[in-house]
């Protein structure tokens, strides 16, 4: 368990989840300084490279994906979303309640993780510098009978 309950509760207190298939909100880093400090110490990356925290609510039994965190730099969308801060090089993912399964089926040896309350998963989204690593396509599934809250903080080039 990387985060304690009080740290996790502090993130959700800033959320008004938008109603959608995957309700979510964005939390500014200055609102969660204790969590940001822990993550910068863990990764050795300056917080200026972090995006705001993306908090996503997954309803019971929901599935999401497959998808990538990094952008395809060969598309107009990819060029647009990387113009000011660069590519999403890495992702910090942690769970705030219950558990969620994250799988990476395209890796040479398929990997699956079950993250529980407070767990942290840190992974690289790119290969050969800035290019999106196609093997890092992933899927999420909430196999519990209640909602699960997941947080992503993407680490940018600049």
C-alpha positions in Angstrom: 0.0 0.0 0.0 1.7 3.1 -1.3 -0.9 5.6 -0.1 -2.9 5.7 3.1 -6.7 6.3 3.3 -6.4 10.0 4.3 -4.3 10.8 1.3 -6.7 9.0 -1.0 -9.8 10.7 0.5 -8.2 14.1 -0.1 -8.2 13.6 -3.9 -11.9 12.6 -4.1 -12.9 15.6 -2.0 -12.1 17.8 -5.0 -14.2 15.8 -7.5 -17.6 16.5 -9.0 -17.7 13.5 -11.3 -19.1 14.3 -14.8 -21.9 11.9 -15.8 -20.6 9.7 -18.6 -19.7 6.0 -19.3 -16.6 6.5 -17.1 -17.3 9.5 -14.8 -14.1 11.4 -14.2 -12.6 14.7 -13.0 -9.2 16.4 -13.0 -7.6 17.5 -9.7 -4.8 20.1 -9.7 -1.5 19.1 -8.2 -1.4 22.0 -5.8 -4.6 20.6 -4.2 -2.8 17.3 -3.3 0.7 18.3 -2.2 1.4 15.3 0.1 0.6 12.9 -2.7 2.7 14.8 -5.3 5.7 14.9 -2.9 5.5 11.1 -2.4 5.3 10.6 -6.2 8.2 13.0 -7.0 10.4 11.2 -4.4 9.4 7.8 -5.7 10.0 8.6 -9.4 12.8 11.2 -9.2 10.8 13.3 -11.7 10.1 17.0 -11.0 6.4 17.7 -10.5 6.5 20.2 -13.4 6.3 17.2 -15.7 3.2 15.8 -14.1 -0.3 16.4 -15.5 -3.1 17.1 -13.1 -4.5 13.9 -11.5 -7.2 12.3 -13.6 -9.7 10.6 -11.3 -12.0 8.0 -12.9 -14.9 6.2 -11.3 -15.5 2.7 -12.6 -18.9 1.2 -11.9 -19.2 -2.4 -10.8 -18.5 -4.9 -13.6 -17.3 -2.1 -16.0 -14.6 -2.6 -18.6 -12.5 0.0 -20.3 -10.3 -0.4 -23.3 -8.2 -1.4 -25.0 -6.5 2.0 -25.1 -3.1 3.8 -24.8 -2.0 6.6 -22.5 0.6 7.9 -25.0 -0.4 9.8 -28.1 0.1 8.7 -31.7 2.5 11.4 -32.9 1.7 10.7 -36.5 -1.9 11.9 -36.2 -3.3 15.5 -36.0 -4.7 14.7 -32.6 -1.4 13.4 -31.3 0.4 16.5 -32.6 -2.2 18.8 -31.1 -2.1 17.2 -27.6 1.7 17.0 -27.5 2.5 20.5 -28.8 2.8 22.3 -25.5 3.9 19.7 -23.0 5.2 16.8 -25.1 4.4 13.1 -25.0 3.0 11.2 -22.1 6.2 9.3 -21.4 5.1 7.4 -18.2 2.0 6.8 -16.1 1.4 6.6 -12.4 -1.8 4.7 -11.6 -3.2 4.1 -8.2 -6.5 2.8 -6.8 -8.5 4.5 -4.1 -11.1 1.9 -3.3 -11.7 -1.8 -3.7 -9.7 -3.2 -6.6 -9.3 -3.1 -10.3 -7.6 -5.4 -12.9 -5.2 -3.8 -15.4 -3.9 -6.0 -18.2 -1.4 -5.4 -21.0 -2.2 -8.2 -23.5 0.2 -7.1 -26.2 3.4 -7.3 -24.1 5.7 -10.2 -25.1 4.6 -11.9 -21.9 1.1 -10.7 -21.1 0.9 -9.0 -17.8 -2.1 -8.5 -15.5 -2.2 -6.6 -12.2 -4.8 -6.5 -9.6 -4.5 -3.1 -7.8 -6.1 -2.7 -4.4 -6.7 0.3 -2.3 -3.6 2.4 -2.1 -1.5 0.4 -4.6 0.6 2.1 -7.2 1.6 1.0 -10.7 4.3 3.0 -12.6 4.9 2.2 -16.2 6.5 3.6 -19.4 4.2 4.4 -22.4 6.8 5.0 -25.1 9.6 3.2 -27.0 12.4 4.7 -29.0 12.1 8.1 -27.3 8.8 9.8 -27.9 7.0 7.2 -30.0 4.0 5.4 -28.5 4.8 1.8 -27.6 2.1 -0.3 -29.2 2.8 -3.1 -26.7 1.5 -0.8 -23.9 -2.1 -1.0 -25.0 -4.1 -1.9 -21.9 -7.5 -2.7 -20.5 -9.1 -2.2 -17.1 -11.9 -4.2 -15.5 -13.7 -3.7 -12.3 -14.6 -7.2 -11.2 -16.0 -6.1 -7.8 -19.6 -5.6 -6.9 -19.1 -1.9 -6.1 -17.5 1.2 -7.7 -13.8 1.6 -7.8 -11.9 4.9 -8.1 -8.6 5.0 -10.1 -6.2 7.9 -10.4 -3.8 8.5 -13.3 -1.0 11.0 -13.3 0.7 11.2 -16.6 4.3 12.3 -16.8 5.1 14.6 -19.8 8.3 15.4 -21.6 8.3 19.0 -20.5 
